[in-house]
């Protein structure tokens, strides 16, 4: 019975390994502003057009060009006023082959307008030497920063009771 179980487990692991890696963009908090707004931004393999997101992956092509981009998924972003869920996920090792996952709903957040000109944001300063520590500085969001945020992200305001550091995933 054990060899059959082991073969099945190896087959499942192999099938999972050949699947394209899913993207975490638009499902993780990218940045938290001092005004308690959160930015949820796209990943490197995603293209945003208005409210539609297309996910691409690189695959080897039959031609001599090497790799080609293949569209693997598409989904719609939430609109202003819609509510998104904020979750905390953990893996618990039980000493068995497959660890258990624990998912807890921490609360919700409401999608708001991405107009952030004049608000502050915390940025890291580049240290001048190897031994210096990274310092942070508060910077005002300019129109150019706002255009970049509108192009790549959406903005949400979480409930007041949520600890944003505990949030590991976003679902909508």
Secondary structure, 3 states (H helix, E strand, C coil): CHHHHHHHHHHHHHHHHHCCCCCCCCCCCCEECCCCEEEEECCCCEEEECCEEEEEEEEECCCCCCEEEEEEEEEECCCCCCEEEEEEEEEECCCCCCCEEEEEEEEEEEEECCCCCCCEEEEEECCCCCCCCCEEEEEECCHHHHHHHHHHEEEEEECCCCCHHHCCEEEC
